[in-house]
């Protein structure tokens, strides 16, 4: 018994002495030891911030609580970005263009750009109502682009920014917070609220489909699409809302129930969506003002039908350890074997539209292009890809995802108008980002982009021009085999009407899936 008591006493004495020794070590010394990795250098150093700007930042206040008129003085661009120009490359591309009758080719890209108003009058004898800026915009939608008249566009943007709000509702089916704004004139738009400041960058450890959407990306992409002369992005403008008077007080019951006041006394709401709709990721004002993007609704599909098309260059919807890449990311012959052979891409404008879309996506760093929509209202006129859903663009400035531009590199086709526009921005007096900056400076919530995105865009433009040069130099027919107003694959019959794109691609996916099962059986 005495032996056990002695052992217990010795044990407690040793524990007491050890505790005294540990307490006597200064805190700074313990931190230093942790920072050095311990005696053997194996202890991990805790990282509070993995990378600057990648943690979940507090939501910033709007740049101003004042609601500007749409026209604003232009903010000076000077010194924001250096251009990347290879003058020998620019000279070669100019030489290639000299081999073409570029003006007549551009004119033949869209020989008859008929407006919806003119088409319905010709085919139905019906007039399209034009009672407000929405209806005037709808009436002017063309068979080759969404809009052309600057005055009409500016009127619409002004109304999106200033009209009183009548009702606010949750937009169903979204992965992140989006609201439907109904204005006093009964017209509607989509509101994407600000989550981050302009400097915030995507976490490099996140997959593209889990990235947050950025309201300013929608605004900036609309302006980029416009200066590239595509005019196929939906009109979008910035606006600052009063969280109480314009959102909470006008909200439907389901949405209103999600509003609350944060511990910082800011007005917040959660809404309903698939991701990030909880109090941890609430949308909060400062204290009750909230900036966001407002994008006009496209016309009702019952009146102006649209097709929802799967992109052949969509990424994996989910990732696994064994499969993180789609087929097109691993096979440089993918376009030749799997895209150019499909009827919807084998003839006409569709393949060139796809390349245009991915050129824009590459410039803005958008990896999230899985579907695209197109109008199916203009009879036999070929439909074009509408540039929708750009909220995950402008996430990173430090990388260029060259997979985004693979449709250009693999298909090696390009519109003459696109080549001329890009080349003018590449070596002309006004750079791409200067033109973009001037256009965005007119938005009510300007500045739209952090200026660190400008050199990234100029860098990507240089790469695009290099890819075009490589396509031309390696093609047996040179520039005439790459630059074209319309694409035609002589190996695919064009005497049959195009099947519905989504249905045909679903069948293709099913065939590929069955083939893979048989291969691994």
HELIX and SHEET records of a PDB file:
HELIX    1   1 UNK A    2  UNK A   24  1                                  23    
HELIX    2   2 UNK A   27  UNK A   36  1                                  10    
HELIX    3   3 UNK A   87  UNK A   98  1                                  12    
HELIX    4   4 UNK A  102  UNK A  109  1                                   8    
HELIX    5   5 UNK A  116  UNK A  123  1                                   8    
HELIX    6   6 UNK A  133  UNK A  139  1                                   7    
HELIX    7   7 UNK A  150  UNK A  162  1                                  13    
HELIX    8   8 UNK A  208  UNK A  210  5                                   3    
HELIX    9   9 UNK A  215  UNK A  227  1                                  13    
HELIX   10  10 UNK A  243  UNK A  248  3                                   6    
HELIX   11  11 UNK A  253  UNK A  256  1                                   4    
HELIX   12  12 UNK A  279  UNK A  281  5                                   3    
HELIX   13  13 UNK A  327  UNK A  329  5                                   3    
HELIX   14  14 UNK A  334  UNK A  334  1                                   1    
HELIX   15  15 UNK A  335  UNK A  339  3                                   5    
HELIX   16  16 UNK A  343  UNK A  346  1                                   4    
HELIX   17  17 UNK A  350  UNK A  364  1                                  15    
HELIX   18  18 UNK A  402  UNK A  405  5                                   4    
HELIX   19  19 UNK A  406  UNK A  411  1                                   6    
HELIX   20  20 UNK A  416  UNK A  427  1                                  12    
HELIX   21  21 UNK A  432  UNK A  440  1                                   9    
HELIX   22  22 UNK A  452  UNK A  474  1                                  23    
HELIX   23  23 UNK A  478  UNK A  481  5                                   4    
HELIX   24  24 UNK A  501  UNK A  520  1                                  20    
SHEET    1   A 5 UNK A 165  UNK A 170  0                                        
SHEET    2   A 5 UNK A 179  UNK A 183 -1                                        
SHEET    3   A 5 UNK A 188  UNK A 193 -1                                        
SHEET    4   A 5 UNK A 289  UNK A 296 -1                                        
SHEET    5   A 5 UNK A 236  UNK A 242 -1                                        
SHEET    1   B 3 UNK A 260  UNK A 261  0                                        
SHEET    2   B 3 UNK A 267  UNK A 269 -1                                        
SHEET    3   B 3 UNK A 283  UNK A 284 -1                                        
SHEET    1   C 2 UNK A 306  UNK A 310  0                                        
SHEET    2   C 2 UNK A 371  UNK A 375 -1                                        
SHEET    1   D 2 UNK A 347  UNK A 348  0                                        
SHEET    2   D 2 UNK A 487  UNK A 488 -1                                        
END                                                                             
